[in-house]
Amino acid sequence: MERNLPVELILIEEIAEAARYGTRFDYEDAALEGSLEKRGILFPLLLTRRLEEKAEVISGHRRLFYARRKPEKRVPVTFVEEEFSEKELFLLSLYSNWGQTFAELDRMETLLKAEKVFSFDREEIRQEICPALGIDEKGVSLEEYRGAGKLVCEIHGLIQKKRLPFRGASSLNRFSREEQGLLARQVFEGMHLTTNQLLLLSEWIDDLKRARKVSLETLLGEASFRKVLENCKPDPRTRGERFLRAVRTLRSPRLSEREESFDRLKERAKLPEEIQLERPESFEAEGILLRARLKNRESLVRLLRFLEDQGPFLNSFLE
């Protein structure tokens, strides 16, 4: 392709609205819009001509998105005159953004488009697409991107708003699309969840629904859930933690009761700063875990004194 291509001004309406070669999930970009508002479009859009059809954008989708919302009727463009295959045009679009930051949803959109629209095989994706997207082979797997692509738009919106993590979101495919929408609107909208929290909630809610043989809507209508979901005062992270505890209590009531009892006893213990008292995970092992970090002789003295003074109290953990 020639380096010095002619630049011309054309009417926006002459450009197709479909972003066939686009590599972004969403074209909103506040920083770019601020720059374009101040300086205008400095770099022309790169287009490809179509016989008897409108020209299509190869590079500059976000600039065009901005221009369509402004009173300007023309935008600077340059055309690719050489004959390129569909795959090559898609790679040209992707490589024009080399080194830029791609959100996980952008990566998802690009990978799915490469596979489904332009028929890149797995090896081509690994060698040609992933490096341009900044994807480490040891990071999120292609299967996770595929799984995330099947989720409803409401879940994608929450990921975009950083209420839900991208990693782990594909676990929600165990629910129907209708149920995913219900979870997005009634549960996740007011929360902020970590990957681990989302994975646990996805598994536990599905377990409860199956064990009780009730619909998701019926399950979410239970008093223990409504109390958390209707309380708008806590911040999103706190609401997520409280909802996780509510689900866990319903799924494993005996385990939750033992953990709460342990935590109440622990609050009564007067622990020196170098001593930690922990419960075995899921209480699968007997006894309790007593950890001590001894920095000096004084730390050892405090530990021995604690064991001597609190010995009878520690027995209550072993009953």
C-alpha positions as CSV (number, residue, x, y, z in Angstrom):
1,M,0.0,0.0,0.0
2,E,1.3,3.4,-0.9
3,R,2.4,5.6,2.0
4,N,1.3,8.9,0.6
5,L,-2.4,8.4,-0.2
6,P,-4.5,11.4,-1.2
7,V,-6.8,12.9,1.4
8,E,-10.3,14.1,0.4
9,L,-13.4,15.3,2.2
10,I,-16.5,13.2,1.7
11,L,-20.0,13.3,3.1
12,I,-20.5,11.2,6.2
13,E,-23.7,9.8,4.6
14,E,-21.5,8.2,2.0
15,I,-19.9,5.9,4.6
16,A,-21.6,2.7,5.7
17,E,-22.8,2.7,9.3
18,A,-22.0,-1.0,9.9
19,A,-18.5,-1.4,11.6
20,R,-17.6,-4.6,9.7
21,Y,-13.9,-4.2,10.3
22,G,-14.2,-2.6,13.8
23,T,-12.3,-4.0,16.7
24,R,-14.0,-2.3,19.6
25,F,-17.0,-3.4,21.7
26,D,-18.0,0.2,22.2
27,Y,-16.9,3.3,20.4
28,E,-17.5,5.8,23.2
29,D,-14.2,7.4,24.2
30,A,-14.4,10.5,26.4
31,A,-10.7,11.3,26.1
32,L,-10.7,11.1,22.3
33,E,-13.9,13.1,22.1
34,G,-12.4,15.8,24.2
35,S,-9.4,15.9,21.9
36,L,-11.5,16.0,18.7
37,E,-13.8,18.6,20.3
38,K,-10.8,20.8,20.7
39,R,-8.8,20.1,17.5
40,G,-11.1,18.3,15.1
41,I,-10.2,15.2,13.2
42,L,-6.5,15.5,12.5
43,F,-6.0,12.1,10.9
44,P,-8.1,11.0,8.0
45,L,-10.3,7.9,8.2
46,L,-9.0,4.9,6.2
47,L,-11.8,3.5,3.9
48,T,-12.3,0.8,1.3
49,R,-14.5,1.3,-1.7
50,R,-17.4,-1.0,-2.4
51,L,-19.0,-1.4,-5.9
52,E,-22.5,0.1,-5.8
53,E,-22.3,0.3,-2.0
54,K,-21.2,2.8,0.6
55,A,-17.5,2.9,1.5
56,E,-16.6,1.0,4.7
57,V,-14.3,2.1,7.4
58,I,-11.1,0.2,8.0
59,S,-9.5,2.5,10.6
60,G,-11.1,5.5,12.4
61,H,-14.3,4.0,13.7
62,R,-14.3,6.1,16.9
63,R,-13.5,9.3,14.9
64,L,-16.5,8.6,12.7
65,F,-18.7,7.8,15.7
66,Y,-17.8,11.2,17.1
67,A,-18.3,13.0,13.7
68,R,-21.8,11.5,13.3
69,R,-22.9,13.2,16.5
70,K,-21.7,16.6,15.4
71,P,-23.0,19.1,12.8
72,E,-20.1,18.5,10.4
73,K,-21.3,16.9,7.2
74,R,-17.9,15.9,5.8
75,V,-14.9,14.1,7.1
76,P,-11.3,13.7,5.8
77,V,-10.7,10.3,4.4
78,T,-8.2,8.3,2.4
79,F,-9.0,5.2,0.4
80,V,-7.2,1.9,0.2
81,E,-7.0,1.3,-3.6
82,E,-5.1,-2.0,-3.6
83,E,-7.0,-5.3,-3.7
84,F,-7.0,-6.8,-0.2
85,S,-8.8,-9.9,1.0
86,E,-11.4,-9.6,3.8
87,K,-9.0,-11.1,6.2
88,E,-6.2,-8.6,5.2
89,L,-8.6,-5.6,5.6
90,F,-9.6,-6.9,9.1
91,L,-5.9,-7.3,10.1
92,L,-5.2,-3.8,8.7
93,S,-7.9,-2.4,10.9
94,L,-6.5,-4.3,14.0
95,Y,-2.9,-3.4,13.3
96,S,-3.7,0.3,12.9
97,N,-4.4,0.2,16.7
98,W,-1.2,-1.8,17.6
99,G,0.0,-0.8,21.0
100,Q,-3.2,0.7,22.1
101,T,-5.1,-0.5,25.2
102,F,-7.9,-3.0,24.5
103,A,-10.5,-3.7,27.1
104,E,-11.5,-7.3,27.6
105,L,-14.8,-6.7,25.8
106,D,-12.9,-5.2,22.9
107,R,-10.8,-8.4,22.8
108,M,-13.9,-10.5,23.0
109,E,-15.5,-8.6,20.1
110,T,-12.4,-8.9,17.9
111,L,-11.7,-12.6,18.6
112,L,-15.3,-13.6,17.9
113,K,-15.4,-11.5,14.7
114,A,-12.1,-12.9,13.5
115,E,-13.4,-16.4,14.1
116,K,-17.1,-16.1,13.0
117,V,-17.0,-13.4,10.4
118,F,-13.6,-13.7,8.8
119,S,-12.9,-17.4,9.3
120,F,-9.5,-17.2,11.0
121,D,-8.5,-20.6,12.3
122,R,-7.2,-21.2,15.8
123,E,-3.5,-21.0,14.8
124,E,-4.0,-17.8,12.8
125,I,-5.8,-16.2,15.8
126,R,-2.9,-17.3,18.1
127,Q,-0.2,-15.9,15.8
128,E,-1.8,-12.9,14.2
129,I,-4.7,-11.7,16.4
130,C,-3.7,-12.3,20.0
131,P,-0.3,-10.4,19.8
132,A,-2.1,-7.3,18.4
133,L,-4.6,-7.4,21.2
134,G,-2.0,-7.8,23.8
135,I,-3.3,-11.2,24.9
136,D,-0.9,-13.3,26.9
137,E,-1.4,-17.0,26.1
138,K,-1.1,-17.7,29.8
139,G,-4.0,-15.3,30.5
140,V,-7.7,-15.5,29.6
141,S,-8.3,-18.5,27.4
142,L,-10.0,-18.2,24.0
143,E,-12.8,-20.4,25.4
144,E,-13.5,-17.8,28.1
145,Y,-13.8,-15.1,25.4
146,R,-16.2,-17.3,23.4
147,G,-18.2,-18.0,26.6
148,A,-18.4,-14.3,27.4
149,G,-19.6,-13.6,23.9
150,K,-22.7,-15.8,24.5
151,L,-23.8,-13.7,27.5
152,V,-26.7,-11.2,27.2
153,C,-26.1,-7.5,26.6
154,E,-27.1,-6.6,30.2
155,I,-24.2,-8.7,31.6
156,H,-21.8,-7.1,29.0
157,G,-23.0,-3.7,30.2
158,L,-22.2,-4.5,33.8
159,I,-18.7,-5.7,32.8
160,Q,-18.2,-2.5,30.9
161,K,-19.2,-0.4,34.0
162,K,-16.8,-2.6,36.0
163,R,-19.6,-3.9,38.3
164,L,-18.8,-7.5,37.1
165,P,-15.3,-8.9,36.3
166,F,-14.7,-10.2,32.8
167,R,-12.9,-13.2,34.2
168,G,-15.4,-15.7,35.5
169,A,-18.4,-14.0,33.7
170,S,-18.7,-17.0,31.3
171,S,-19.8,-19.1,34.3
172,L,-23.2,-17.4,34.0
173,N,-23.8,-19.4,30.8
174,R,-25.2,-22.1,33.1
175,F,-28.3,-19.9,33.3
176,S,-30.7,-19.2,30.4
177,R,-30.5,-15.9,28.7
178,E,-33.7,-14.9,30.4
179,E,-32.2,-15.8,33.8
180,Q,-29.0,-13.9,33.0
181,G,-31.1,-10.8,32.3
182,L,-32.9,-11.3,35.6
183,L,-29.6,-11.6,37.5
184,A,-28.3,-8.5,35.8
185,R,-31.3,-6.4,36.7
186,Q,-32.2,-7.6,40.1
187,V,-28.9,-8.7,41.6
188,F,-25.7,-7.5,39.9
189,E,-26.8,-4.0,39.0
190,G,-26.3,-2.7,42.6
191,M,-23.1,-4.7,43.4
192,H,-19.4,-4.8,42.7
193,L,-18.1,-8.4,42.6
194,T,-14.7,-10.0,42.4
195,T,-13.9,-12.9,40.1
196,N,-14.0,-15.4,43.0
197,Q,-17.3,-14.0,44.3
198,L,-18.9,-14.2,40.9
199,L,-17.8,-17.8,40.4
200,L,-19.1,-18.8,43.8
201,L,-22.4,-17.0,43.3
202,S,-22.9,-18.5,39.9
203,E,-22.4,-22.0,41.3
204,W,-24.3,-21.6,44.5
205,I,-27.4,-19.9,43.0
206,D,-27.6,-22.7,40.4
207,D,-27.2,-25.3,43.1
208,L,-30.0,-23.8,45.2
209,K,-32.3,-23.5,42.2
210,R,-31.9,-27.1,41.3
211,A,-32.0,-28.5,44.8
212,R,-35.3,-26.6,45.6
213,K,-36.7,-27.1,42.1
214,V,-37.8,-23.5,41.9
215,S,-37.4,-20.8,39.3
216,L,-34.7,-18.2,39.7
217,E,-37.3,-15.5,40.1
218,T,-38.9,-17.5,43.0
219,L,-35.5,-18.0,44.6
220,L,-34.6,-14.3,44.5
221,G,-37.9,-13.5,46.0
222,E,-37.0,-15.2,49.3
223,A,-36.9,-12.9,52.3
224,S,-33.1,-13.4,53.0
225,F,-32.4,-12.3,49.4
226,R,-34.8,-9.4,49.3
227,K,-33.4,-7.9,52.5
228,V,-30.0,-7.5,50.8
229,L,-31.3,-6.6,47.4
230,E,-33.7,-3.9,48.7
231,N,-31.1,-2.3,50.9
232,C,-29.7,0.6,48.9
233,K,-27.5,2.1,51.7
234,P,-24.4,-0.1,51.6
235,D,-21.8,0.5,48.9
236,P,-21.7,-1.9,46.0
237,R,-18.9,-4.0,47.4
238,T,-20.6,-4.4,50.8
239,R,-23.8,-5.4,49.1
240,G,-21.9,-8.0,47.1
241,E,-20.4,-9.4,50.2
242,R,-23.7,-9.5,52.1
243,F,-25.5,-11.2,49.2
244,L,-22.7,-13.8,48.9
245,R,-23.1,-14.6,52.7
246,A,-26.9,-14.8,52.2
247,V,-26.5,-17.3,49.4
248,R,-23.9,-19.3,51.3
249,T,-26.1,-19.5,54.4
250,L,-29.0,-20.9,52.3
251,R,-26.8,-23.4,50.5
252,S,-24.8,-24.6,53.5
253,P,-26.7,-23.6,56.7
254,R,-24.8,-25.9,59.0
255,L,-21.4,-24.7,57.8
256,S,-22.5,-21.1,58.0
257,E,-23.7,-21.6,61.5
258,R,-20.4,-23.1,62.6
259,E,-18.4,-20.3,61.0
260,E,-20.5,-17.7,62.7
261,S,-20.1,-19.4,66.0
262,F,-16.3,-19.5,65.5
263,D,-16.2,-15.9,64.5
264,R,-18.2,-14.8,67.6
265,L,-15.8,-16.7,69.9
266,K,-12.8,-15.3,68.1
267,E,-14.0,-11.8,68.7
268,R,-13.9,-12.5,72.4
269,A,-10.3,-13.8,72.3
270,K,-7.7,-11.2,73.3
271,L,-5.1,-12.0,70.6
272,P,-1.6,-10.5,70.7
273,E,-0.8,-9.0,67.3
274,E,1.7,-11.8,66.4
275,I,-1.0,-14.5,66.9
276,Q,-3.7,-15.5,64.4
277,L,-6.6,-17.8,65.2
278,E,-8.1,-19.5,62.1
279,R,-10.7,-22.1,61.4
280,P,-10.0,-25.1,59.1
281,E,-11.4,-24.4,55.6
282,S,-15.0,-25.7,55.5
283,F,-14.2,-27.3,58.9
284,E,-13.1,-30.4,57.0
285,A,-10.3,-31.0,59.4
286,E,-10.6,-31.2,63.2
287,G,-9.4,-28.5,65.6
288,I,-8.4,-25.0,65.0
289,L,-5.3,-23.3,63.4
290,L,-3.1,-21.2,65.7
291,R,-0.5,-19.2,63.8
292,A,2.2,-17.2,65.5
293,R,5.0,-15.0,64.0
294,L,7.8,-14.8,66.5
295,K,10.1,-11.9,65.9
296,N,12.0,-11.9,69.1
297,R,12.1,-13.3,72.7
298,E,9.3,-11.0,73.8
299,S,7.1,-12.4,71.1
300,L,7.7,-15.9,72.4
301,V,7.0,-14.8,76.0
302,R,3.6,-13.3,74.9
303,L,2.7,-16.5,73.0
304,L,3.4,-18.7,76.0
305,R,1.6,-16.3,78.3
306,F,-1.4,-16.3,76.0
307,L,-1.6,-20.1,75.9
308,E,-1.4,-20.2,79.6
309,D,-4.0,-17.5,80.3
310,Q,-6.4,-18.4,77.5
311,G,-6.1,-22.1,77.6
312,P,-9.5,-22.7,79.1
313,F,-11.1,-20.3,76.6
314,L,-9.4,-22.0,73.7
315,N,-11.1,-25.2,74.8
316,S,-14.5,-23.7,73.8
317,F,-13.3,-23.8,70.1
318,L,-12.7,-27.6,70.4
319,E,-16.1,-28.6,71.8
